[in-house]
Amino acid sequence: MSSHAGTIDHHHDPSTSTGIPNKKLLMWTFLASDCMFFGALISTHLIYRLHPMPDAPSPKNIFSIELTSFSTFILLMSSLMMALAVTAIQKGNLKSMRWSILTTIFFGSIFLGCQVYEFQEFVEIKKMTITNSMLGTTFFTLTGTHGTHVAIGVLWLILMYVRSFQPPEAGRNAAWFIRHAVHIAVIIGAILLAIFATLALVHTLHTGGSISAYFGGHFAMLAGLLACIAAGIFLARPNGPVNFGEANAIDVESMGLYWHFVDIVWIVIFTAVYLLEYL
């Protein structure tokens, strides 16, 4: 048998004595601790669900299973795109990885937008807040913590996407740093403006407003969104060789582990918090 038989390609990452790459081992350790953290939050919600307070509101009268089912589907599709991004960079296909990461960012942003809309509806219309009922306390704490994890994941994806445009060491200077900082700001700006513009459109339609009134009242926001998209496309143009390739596969894979974990946790939350109320 060849001495190279059974050798595992860890994509240029040093391995520990366990045979697991250092970065992957660190991520698994973090996810294990985060799993226990979410386990405590989910358990707390389920305990108070079994023993509700006398004046507790009915979850069926508050939750919108249709909206949550849609956002769950979107998050699952983002997990698929994250897997495609990992596969692409392992094959050295940088262009495909970038498109997959952008799509994952897009889907993650839709999920966050749905969650912001849901929270807004619960607080302003259904009058459930984090302080006026035990259901509100456990619900907002659990889903808000998960939403924070999704937001962190989206930010990490943005940083990884912009990192893929980093030039070789010889080409790094102040102009390169400013360009990449602007690139990050433009993507974040586009996401925030898109979420607020969509929420404003939904509010306008719900209150009986017209599309023309919406465009007239939110012209600056929409113009800013278009400007961010145009700037993002401009900054994503090829600008010479980059210092990013198959050697960075372990970084993308570690990010993928985090994103898949967030998706799996949401499936458990969706089942424990939403679906159980309809069984």
C-alpha positions as CSV (number, residue, x, y, z in Angstrom):
1,M,0.0,0.0,0.0
2,S,1.3,3.5,-0.8
3,S,2.4,5.6,2.0
4,H,0.1,8.3,0.7
5,A,-3.0,6.2,0.8
6,G,-5.7,7.5,3.1
7,T,-4.2,11.0,3.2
8,I,-6.9,13.6,3.8
9,D,-6.7,16.9,1.9
10,H,-7.5,19.6,4.4
11,H,-7.0,22.4,1.9
12,H,-3.7,23.7,3.2
13,D,-4.8,23.9,6.8
14,P,-2.5,22.3,9.5
15,S,-4.2,19.4,11.3
16,T,-4.2,18.7,15.0
17,S,-3.4,15.2,16.5
18,T,-7.1,14.3,15.9
19,G,-6.7,14.7,12.1
20,I,-9.1,17.6,12.1
21,P,-7.9,21.0,10.7
22,N,-7.3,23.6,13.5
23,K,-9.9,26.1,12.1
24,K,-12.6,23.4,11.7
25,L,-11.9,22.0,15.2
26,L,-12.2,25.5,16.7
27,M,-15.5,26.0,14.8
28,W,-16.9,22.7,16.0
29,T,-16.0,23.6,19.6
30,F,-17.8,26.9,19.3
31,L,-20.8,25.3,17.8
32,A,-20.9,22.7,20.6
33,S,-21.1,25.5,23.2
34,D,-23.6,27.4,21.1
35,C,-25.7,24.2,20.8
36,M,-26.0,24.0,24.6
37,F,-26.9,27.7,24.7
38,F,-29.8,27.3,22.3
39,G,-30.8,24.1,24.1
40,A,-31.3,26.1,27.3
41,L,-33.4,28.8,25.5
42,I,-35.5,26.3,23.7
43,S,-36.1,24.2,26.8
44,T,-37.1,27.4,28.7
45,H,-39.7,28.2,26.1
46,L,-41.1,24.6,26.1
47,I,-41.3,24.5,29.9
48,Y,-43.3,27.7,30.0
49,R,-45.4,26.5,27.1
50,L,-46.4,23.4,29.2
51,H,-47.1,25.6,32.2
52,P,-48.5,28.9,30.8
53,M,-49.4,31.9,33.0
54,P,-53.1,32.4,33.6
55,D,-53.3,35.5,31.4
56,A,-51.0,34.2,28.7
57,P,-52.1,35.0,25.1
58,S,-52.8,32.2,22.7
59,P,-49.9,31.7,20.3
60,K,-52.3,30.7,17.5
61,N,-53.8,34.2,17.7
62,I,-50.3,35.8,17.4
63,F,-48.2,33.7,15.1
64,S,-48.4,33.8,11.3
65,I,-47.4,30.3,10.2
66,E,-47.5,31.2,6.5
67,L,-44.9,33.9,6.9
68,T,-42.7,31.8,9.1
69,S,-43.0,28.8,6.7
70,F,-41.8,31.1,3.9
71,S,-38.8,32.4,5.8
72,T,-37.9,28.8,6.9
73,F,-37.9,27.7,3.2
74,I,-35.7,30.7,2.3
75,L,-33.2,29.9,5.1
76,L,-33.1,26.3,3.9
77,M,-32.3,27.4,0.3
78,S,-29.5,29.6,1.7
79,S,-28.0,26.5,3.2
80,L,-28.0,24.9,-0.2
81,M,-26.2,27.9,-1.7
82,M,-23.7,27.8,1.1
83,A,-22.9,24.2,0.3
84,L,-22.4,25.1,-3.4
85,A,-20.0,27.9,-2.4
86,V,-17.9,25.5,-0.4
87,T,-17.9,23.0,-3.3
88,A,-16.9,25.8,-5.7
89,I,-13.9,27.0,-3.8
90,Q,-12.7,23.5,-3.2
91,K,-12.6,23.1,-6.9
92,G,-10.9,26.5,-7.3
93,N,-14.0,28.1,-9.0
94,L,-13.8,31.6,-7.5
95,K,-16.5,33.1,-9.7
96,S,-19.1,30.4,-8.8
97,M,-18.2,30.8,-5.1
98,R,-18.8,34.5,-5.2
99,W,-22.2,34.1,-6.8
100,S,-23.2,31.4,-4.3
101,I,-22.1,33.6,-1.4
102,L,-24.0,36.5,-2.8
103,T,-27.1,34.4,-3.1
104,T,-26.7,33.1,0.4
105,I,-26.4,36.8,1.6
106,F,-29.6,37.6,-0.4
107,F,-31.5,34.7,1.2
108,G,-30.2,35.5,4.7
109,S,-31.3,39.1,4.3
110,I,-34.8,38.0,3.2
111,F,-35.0,35.9,6.4
112,L,-33.9,38.9,8.5
113,G,-36.5,41.1,6.8
114,C,-39.2,38.6,7.5
115,Q,-38.2,38.5,11.2
116,V,-38.1,42.3,11.5
117,Y,-41.6,42.4,9.9
118,E,-42.9,39.7,12.3
119,F,-41.5,41.4,15.4
120,Q,-43.0,44.7,14.3
121,E,-46.4,43.2,13.8
122,F,-46.3,41.4,17.1
123,V,-45.4,44.5,19.0
124,E,-47.5,47.2,17.2
125,I,-50.6,45.2,16.1
126,K,-50.8,42.2,18.4
127,K,-49.4,44.0,21.4
128,M,-47.0,41.3,22.5
129,T,-43.7,42.6,23.8
130,I,-40.7,41.1,25.6
131,T,-42.0,42.4,29.0
132,N,-45.8,42.1,29.0
133,S,-46.1,38.3,28.9
134,M,-44.0,35.1,29.5
135,L,-44.7,34.0,25.9
136,G,-43.3,37.3,24.7
137,T,-40.2,37.0,26.9
138,T,-39.3,33.5,25.8
139,F,-40.3,34.1,22.2
140,F,-38.4,37.3,21.6
141,T,-35.3,36.1,23.5
142,L,-35.1,32.8,21.6
143,T,-35.9,34.0,18.1
144,G,-34.0,37.3,18.6
145,T,-30.9,35.4,19.6
146,H,-31.2,33.3,16.5
147,G,-31.8,36.4,14.4
148,T,-28.6,37.9,15.8
149,H,-26.7,34.7,14.8
150,V,-28.1,35.0,11.2
151,A,-27.1,38.7,11.1
152,I,-23.6,37.8,12.2
153,G,-23.5,35.1,9.6
154,V,-24.6,37.5,6.9
155,L,-21.8,40.0,8.0
156,W,-19.3,37.1,7.9
157,L,-20.4,36.2,4.4
158,I,-20.0,39.8,3.3
159,L,-16.5,40.0,4.7
160,M,-15.6,36.7,3.0
161,Y,-17.0,37.8,-0.3
162,V,-15.1,41.1,-0.2
163,R,-12.0,39.2,1.0
164,S,-12.1,37.2,-2.2
165,F,-11.1,40.4,-4.1
166,Q,-8.0,40.9,-2.1
167,P,-4.9,41.4,-4.4
168,P,-1.6,39.7,-3.8
169,E,0.6,41.2,-1.1
170,A,2.5,43.4,-3.5
171,G,-0.7,45.2,-4.5
172,R,-2.0,46.0,-1.1
173,N,-2.0,49.7,-0.2
174,A,-4.2,52.4,1.3
175,A,-6.3,52.6,-1.9
176,W,-6.9,48.8,-1.7
177,F,-8.0,49.1,1.9
178,I,-10.4,52.1,1.2
179,R,-11.9,50.3,-1.8
180,H,-12.6,47.2,0.2
181,A,-14.0,49.2,3.2
182,V,-16.3,51.0,0.7
183,H,-17.3,47.7,-0.8
184,I,-18.4,46.3,2.6
185,A,-20.3,49.5,3.4
186,V,-22.1,49.4,0.1
187,I,-23.3,45.8,0.5
188,I,-24.5,46.5,4.1
189,G,-26.2,49.7,2.9
190,A,-27.9,47.9,0.1
191,I,-29.2,45.2,2.5
192,L,-30.5,47.7,5.1
193,L,-32.2,49.9,2.5
194,A,-33.8,46.9,0.7
195,I,-35.2,45.7,4.0
196,F,-36.6,49.1,5.0
197,A,-37.9,49.8,1.5
198,T,-39.7,46.4,1.5
199,L,-41.2,47.0,4.9
200,A,-42.4,50.4,3.9
201,L,-44.0,49.0,0.8
202,V,-45.9,46.3,2.8
203,H,-47.0,49.0,5.3
204,T,-48.2,51.2,2.4
205,L,-50.3,48.4,0.9
206,H,-51.7,47.4,4.3
207,T,-52.9,50.9,5.0
208,G,-54.5,51.3,1.6
209,G,-51.9,53.6,0.2
210,S,-51.0,53.8,-3.5
211,I,-47.8,52.7,-5.3
212,S,-47.3,56.3,-6.5
213,A,-47.5,57.6,-2.9
214,Y,-45.0,55.0,-1.9
215,F,-42.5,56.0,-4.6
216,G,-43.1,59.6,-3.8
217,G,-42.6,59.2,-0.1
218,H,-39.6,56.9,-0.3
219,F,-37.7,58.3,-3.3
220,A,-34.5,59.0,-1.5
221,M,-34.4,55.5,0.0
222,L,-35.0,53.8,-3.3
223,A,-32.4,56.1,-5.0
224,G,-29.9,55.1,-2.3
225,L,-30.7,51.5,-2.8
226,L,-30.1,51.7,-6.6
227,A,-26.9,53.7,-5.9
228,C,-25.6,51.0,-3.5
229,I,-26.4,48.2,-6.1
230,A,-24.6,50.1,-8.9
231,A,-21.6,50.7,-6.6
232,G,-21.5,47.1,-5.6
233,I,-21.5,46.0,-9.2
234,F,-18.8,48.5,-10.1
235,L,-16.6,47.3,-7.2
236,A,-17.1,43.7,-8.1
237,R,-15.4,44.1,-11.5
238,P,-12.2,42.1,-12.0
239,N,-9.2,44.1,-11.1
240,G,-6.2,41.9,-11.6
241,P,-5.0,38.8,-9.8
242,V,-6.3,38.0,-6.3
243,N,-4.9,36.3,-3.3
244,F,-7.8,33.9,-2.8
245,G,-8.3,30.4,-4.1
246,E,-8.4,26.8,-3.1
247,A,-6.0,27.4,-0.2
248,N,-8.8,29.4,1.4
249,A,-11.3,26.6,1.1
250,I,-11.0,25.8,4.9
251,D,-12.1,29.4,5.7
252,V,-15.2,29.1,3.5
253,E,-15.9,25.6,4.9
254,S,-15.7,26.9,8.5
255,M,-18.1,29.7,7.6
256,G,-20.4,27.0,6.0
257,L,-20.4,25.0,9.2
258,Y,-21.6,28.0,11.1
259,W,-24.3,28.8,8.5
260,H,-25.6,25.2,8.4
261,F,-25.7,25.2,12.3
262,V,-27.8,28.3,12.2
263,D,-30.2,26.7,9.7
264,I,-30.5,23.5,11.8
265,V,-31.2,25.5,15.0
266,W,-34.0,27.3,13.1
267,I,-35.6,24.1,12.1
268,V,-35.7,23.1,15.7
269,I,-37.1,26.5,16.8
270,F,-39.7,26.4,14.0
271,T,-40.9,23.0,15.2
272,A,-40.8,23.7,18.9
273,V,-42.1,27.3,18.8
274,Y,-44.5,27.4,15.8
275,L,-45.5,24.0,14.6
276,L,-46.3,22.5,18.0
277,E,-49.0,25.1,18.4
278,Y,-50.8,23.7,15.3
279,L,-50.6,20.0,16.1
